[in-house]
Amino acid sequence: MYDSDIVITPKEQLFIIRLKSSLRSTYISWRIGVRVDYLLPRETFYRHKKIFLREYNIDIGKVCIAQPAHLAD
C-alpha cells in the first residue's frame, strides 16, 4: 500500500477528532496498515483493542486493508 492509496474522508476525519486523544495514534496507525500489536506495549494493545471493539466495533487486531465498515455510507 502506498501513501496515496489511503483516503481519509471528512466523515473519518470527524471520527478521528472525536476519539479520545489516547486512542488517536493507535487508530491512525491501524488505519494506514500498521500492525499495532507490534507497535504498542502488550497491555496497551489489549486495552485499546477492548475499547475499540466495545465502543466502535473495530478490531485493531486485524490489519486494516480497506475503508472500515463503521465509516461506510
ZAGU-642682 format. One record per residue: z, x, y of N, C-alpha, C, O in turn; residue number from 1; residue in one letter. Coordinates in Angstrom, 2 decimals, padded with zeros to 5 digits. Atoms other than C-alpha are relative to their C-alpha. Last residue first. Layout:
REC     n_c3     n_c1     n_c2    ca_c3    ca_c1    ca_c2     c_c3     c_c1     c_c2     o_c3     o_c1     o_c2  pos  code
REC        Z        X        Y        Z        X        Y        Z        X        Y        Z        X        Y  NUM     a
...
***
This chain:
REC     n_c3     n_c1     n_c2    ca_c3    ca_c1    ca_c2     c_c3     c_c1     c_c2     o_c3     o_c1     o_c2  pos  code
REC   000.10   001.23  -000.80   003.90  -022.28   005.28  -000.14  -001.22  -000.86  -000.24  -002.33  -000.34   73     d
REC   001.26   000.74   000.20   005.15  -019.42   003.15   000.01  -001.27   000.81   001.04  -001.92   000.95   72     a
REC   000.76   000.02  -001.25   008.01  -017.42   004.65  -001.32  -000.75  -000.12  -002.07  -000.86   000.85   71     l
REC  -000.79   000.71  -001.02   010.60  -018.06   001.95  -000.73  -000.07   001.34  -000.30  -000.78   002.25   70     h
REC   000.16   001.45   000.11   007.92  -017.15  -000.62   000.77  -000.76   001.10   000.34  -001.83   001.53   69     a
REC  -001.07   000.71   000.70   007.81  -013.51   000.46  -000.15  -001.52   000.09  -000.64  -002.05   001.08   68     p
REC  -000.84   000.70  -000.96   004.42  -012.15   001.57   001.05  -000.80  -000.76   000.70  -001.56  -001.66   67     q
REC   000.75   001.01  -000.73   003.19  -009.90  -001.19   000.92  -000.64   001.02   002.10  -000.31   001.09   66     a
REC   001.41  -000.39   000.02   004.24  -006.81  -003.15  -000.88  -000.99   000.75  -002.08  -000.77   000.88   65     i
REC   000.79   001.00  -000.73   008.00  -006.86  -002.59  -001.44   000.46   000.05  -001.74   001.52   000.59   64     c
REC   000.80  -000.56  -001.09   009.65  -004.71  -005.26  -000.85  -001.11   000.62  -001.47  -001.90  -000.08   63     v
REC   001.40  -000.10   000.37   012.20  -006.61  -007.32  -000.78   000.50   001.21  -000.50   000.11   002.34   62     k
REC   000.06  -000.86   001.18   015.93  -006.02  -006.90  -001.42   000.16  -000.51  -001.70   001.05  -001.32   61     g
REC   000.36  -001.33  -000.46   015.64  -007.45  -003.39   000.00   001.01  -001.14  -000.32   002.19  -000.94   60     i
REC  -000.49  -000.98   000.96   015.59  -010.91  -004.95  -000.47   001.39   000.44  -001.60   001.78   000.17   59     d
REC   000.84  -001.19   000.03   015.26  -013.36  -002.06   000.63   000.98  -000.98   001.82   001.29  -000.88   58     i
REC   000.78   000.08   001.22   016.72  -016.88  -002.32  -001.05   001.12  -000.08  -002.19   000.90  -000.47   57     n
REC   001.42   000.04  -000.36   017.90  -016.66   001.31  -000.94  -000.14  -001.20  -002.15  -000.24  -001.03   56     y
REC   000.29   000.61  -001.30   021.67  -017.27   001.25  -001.49  -000.20   000.28  -001.87  -001.11   001.02   55     e
REC  -000.78   001.20  -000.29   022.61  -016.70  -002.39  -000.47  -000.70   001.27  -000.67  -001.91   001.27   54     r
REC   000.27   001.04   001.00   019.90  -014.26  -003.42   000.68  -001.31   000.37   000.06  -002.38   000.31   53     l
REC   001.39   000.44  -000.13   020.02  -012.24  -000.20  -000.33  -001.09  -001.01  -001.04  -002.05  -000.67   52     f
REC   000.15   000.76  -001.25   023.84  -012.13  -000.22  -001.43  -000.54   000.12  -001.63  -001.72   000.43   51     i
REC  -000.72   001.27   000.17   024.05  -011.06  -003.88  -000.18  -000.89   001.23  -000.43  -002.09   001.10   50     k
REC   000.78   000.81   000.94   021.39  -008.39  -003.41   000.63  -001.37  -000.17  -000.07  -002.39  -000.18   49     k
REC   001.15   000.55  -000.73   023.21  -007.10  -000.32  -000.84  -000.89  -000.91  -001.31  -001.95  -000.48   48     h
REC  -000.54   000.93  -001.00   026.47  -006.68  -002.26  -001.14  -000.67   000.76  -001.15  -001.89   000.94   47     r
REC  -000.38   001.24   000.69   024.60  -005.19  -005.23   000.63  -001.02   000.95   000.47  -002.23   000.74   46     y
REC   001.17   000.68   000.55   022.81  -002.65  -003.03   000.40  -001.32  -000.65  -000.21  -002.36  -000.37   45     f
REC   000.70   000.65  -001.11   025.94  -001.81  -001.07  -001.20  -000.77  -000.51  -001.45  -001.90  -000.08   44     t
REC  -000.82   001.14  -000.43   027.93  -001.08  -004.22  -000.68  -000.79   001.11  -000.65  -002.02   001.11   43     e
REC  -000.05   001.05   001.02   025.17   001.12  -005.66   000.75  -001.25   000.46   000.26  -002.37   000.31   42     r
REC  -001.06  -000.24   000.99   024.61   003.15  -002.50   000.12  -001.21  -000.93  -000.15  -002.34  -000.52   41     p
REC  -001.37   000.35  -000.37   021.30   002.21  -000.92   001.02   000.48  -001.03   000.68   000.63  -002.21   40     l
REC  -000.31  -000.35  -001.39   017.85   003.79  -001.12   001.48  -000.16   000.33   002.06   000.67   001.03   39     l
REC  -000.02  -001.46  -000.10   017.20   003.82  -004.87   000.49   000.45   001.37   001.01   001.56   001.51   38     y
REC  -001.04  -000.43   000.93   018.17   000.14  -005.27   000.09   001.53  -000.05   001.13   002.07  -000.40   37     d
REC  -001.28  -000.15  -000.71   016.15  -000.43  -002.10   001.14   000.36  -000.93   002.17   000.85  -000.47   36     v
REC  -000.98   000.44   001.00   012.89   000.23  -003.91   001.38   000.25   000.59   001.89   001.37   000.57   35     r
REC  -000.94  -001.03   000.43   010.69   000.50  -000.81   000.93  -000.59  -001.07   001.37  -001.73  -000.93   34     v
REC   000.25  -000.48   001.36   007.79  -001.95  -000.61   000.91   001.09  -000.50   000.65   001.64  -001.57   33     g
REC   001.11  -000.95  -000.04   007.49  -002.69   003.11  -000.23   000.67  -001.36  -001.09   001.54  -001.50   32     i
REC   001.24   000.67  -000.39   009.58  -005.84   002.71  -001.20   000.93   000.01  -002.32   000.52  -000.30   31     r
REC   000.50   000.75   001.15   012.35  -004.04   000.83  -001.38  -000.59   000.30  -002.28  -000.54  -000.53   30     w
REC   000.35  -000.99   001.01   012.79  -001.54   003.67  -000.59  -000.68  -001.23  -001.62  -000.24  -001.75   29     s
REC   001.24  -000.65  -000.45   012.67  -004.35   006.23  -000.46   001.04  -001.01  -001.65   001.14  -001.31   28     i
REC   001.13   000.93   000.11   015.24  -006.39   004.30  -001.31   000.69   000.37  -002.29   000.57  -000.37   27     y
REC   000.24   000.25   001.42   017.64  -003.49   003.82  -001.21  -000.90  -000.18  -002.07  -000.61  -001.00   26     t
REC   000.73  -001.17   000.51   017.23  -002.46   007.46  -000.26  -000.13  -001.49  -001.28   000.36  -001.98   25     s
REC   001.36  -000.16  -000.52   018.09  -005.97   008.60  -000.75   001.18  -000.61  -001.88   001.02  -001.07   24     r
REC   001.01   000.29   001.02   021.08  -006.64   006.35  -001.42   000.31   000.44  -002.33   000.36  -000.38   23     l
REC  -000.23  -000.87   001.15   023.89  -005.05   008.42  -001.05  -000.19  -001.09  -001.19   000.67  -001.97   22     s
REC   000.48  -001.35  -000.30   022.47  -006.65   011.57   000.17   000.95  -001.19  -000.62   001.88  -001.36   21     s
REC  -001.15  -000.80  -000.41   022.93  -010.10   010.09  -000.49   001.42   000.19  -001.33   001.90  -000.58   20     k
REC  -000.80  -000.61   001.05   019.51  -011.68   009.88   001.22   000.70   000.59   001.19   001.16   001.73   19     l
REC  -001.16   000.85   000.31   018.35  -013.84   012.79   000.86   000.55  -001.14   001.97   000.06  -001.36   18     r
REC  -000.92   000.01  -001.15   016.05  -011.15   014.19   001.27  -000.77  -000.32   002.35  -000.40   000.13   17     i
REC  -000.63  -001.32  -000.08   014.48  -010.64   010.76   001.02   000.05   001.13   002.12   000.57   000.96   16     i
REC  -000.90  -000.13   001.15   013.81  -014.37   010.31   000.76   001.32   000.08   001.98   001.36  -000.11   15     f
REC  -001.18   000.81  -000.31   012.34  -014.56   013.81   001.04   000.09  -001.11   002.24   000.19  -000.85   14     l
REC  -000.70  -000.72  -001.06   009.99  -011.69   012.98   001.27  -000.75   000.40   002.32  -000.14   000.59   13     q
REC  -000.80  -001.04   000.65   009.11  -013.45   009.72   000.77   000.82   001.04   001.89   001.25   000.78   12     e
REC  -001.06   000.68   000.75   007.99  -016.56   011.62   000.92   001.03  -000.67   002.14   000.87  -000.67   11     k
REC  -001.05   000.42  -000.95   006.06  -014.39   014.10   001.17  -000.70  -000.70   002.33  -000.53  -000.31   10     p
REC   000.37   001.18  -000.78   004.23  -012.85   011.13   001.10  -000.32   001.02   002.22   000.16   000.88    9     t
REC  -001.25   000.70  -000.31   004.91  -009.32   009.91  -000.36  -001.15   000.95  -000.67  -000.93   002.12    8     i
REC   000.10   000.87  -001.16   001.73  -008.04   008.30   001.33  -000.73   000.15   001.79  -001.41  -000.77    7     v
REC  -001.23   000.76  -000.20   001.87  -005.08   005.96  -000.11  -000.78   001.30  -000.25  -000.20   002.38    6     i
REC  -000.02   001.16   000.91  -001.56  -003.89   004.83   001.21  -000.90   000.24   001.22  -002.04  -000.23    5     d
REC   000.82   001.06  -000.57  -001.98  -001.60   007.88  -000.03  -001.25  -000.88  -000.44  -002.32  -000.42    4     s
REC  -000.69   000.65  -001.11   000.93   000.53   006.72  -000.79  -001.19   000.55  -000.20  -002.20   000.93    3     d
REC   000.09  -000.74  -001.24  -000.86   001.27   003.46   000.69  -000.79   001.10   000.84  -002.01   001.01    2     y
REC   000.00   000.86  -001.18   000.00   000.00   000.00   000.00   000.90   001.24   000.70   001.90   001.28    1     m
***
